[in-house]
């Protein structure tokens, strides 16, 4: 028996490295992240081309809103689909939908057609996003997952720069259509790479909780739509009714998940793992902060200092370079240490860089000085994105990897939507304080440098607006202090391939 087992082990094929599959998935993940920011730069050109007959900006805003809505709402379900039908299959379907929808966006001849195509594009992104984290969770053992999530985090950091910068260059050079056409060759390359390099992972037989699917979709739609459109509709009573109704529906959803005798859409047992729960709180704070901090910064640089969108994006180069360069190293270090050793300095640096941004705005500092907080934020990002994702997924059982990734990405996306809505309202409030009557003259804050008499008040308002993301990232910092040191950490000096083979697919207990 022993001899036959030894012969079987000796003849077994060598274990397949998970890194090529991860690099293939990063192509599509990078495209999704870029597409969440690239369109904002092109909105003026899109309006001029497809909606030139009105002065109303409401319609063109839906080019972004439709994408975010169909991206955020299905994430809980699409993560579960990966567990049931295989993350590779769902990822490829999502990438095909995303790429074809990008072609439809570029060919759109009316604003209505573009908005519909963007909604389909968001659905494709929702199918893809949870699968990237699920594949990492299921192919990398816990002791080596930090380096993989480091690459995942580096992708997010680099995409922060590429989105607005590529948008500015493509719109100025080729036209707004090309921010969508550029996705087609990237999508084809990503599809072929994923088809060849990503393995078919075992699927789990899941019963789909149809009531949970319906309640989560309705609740998230009401909340996300209300928060997205609240500022636009001046926070009318019906907006508040919609948001409150969404919260109540989500409360009913959680109640049904706790009481279901079948398999729930969201396994609440996952939240018994303290680190999973805290990582979700922290990524909501990070999503809020990253989304909300950009708006006052870009408004200040472009309207108070006269920079073009491309020039403003160039100030993010230190952020992208340092985040991309340091994130993989931070991930490898995370495999060997308590995540708090990276998360606490990372979140502190992000918060500190925002404080420095505000100080520079108040002091009317030279433009080059804004490269300093950009660099600090790049270092902070390296200790934030990857470590949070690793901590959230470290103990996920393989059959629930998609569900956990769906929860994590839903939390991040909802945090971003809340941040976007909150910063718009807070900016307007600070403008009213520093420039009384600004609400009645909001149309003057359009393009080009503002008149000298209002620059000081406008700059002060933008600096004060940064206090909101500073406060929220501090809440995220407080949350991570309550994390536990994970029991699965690769010892110092051990080889990277020394992880037990069982760790590749064995479920981890919630107490790990």
Helices and strands as residue ranges (DSSP letters): H 2-11, H 19-50, H 58-72, H 75-85, H 87-107, H 111-139, G 142-144, H 145-173, H 178-197, H 210-229, H 237-259, G 268-272, H 274-299, I 300-304, H 309-314, H 317-334, H 340-362, G 367-369, H 370-382, H 385-393, G 398-400, H 401-434, G 438-444, H 452-480, G 501-504
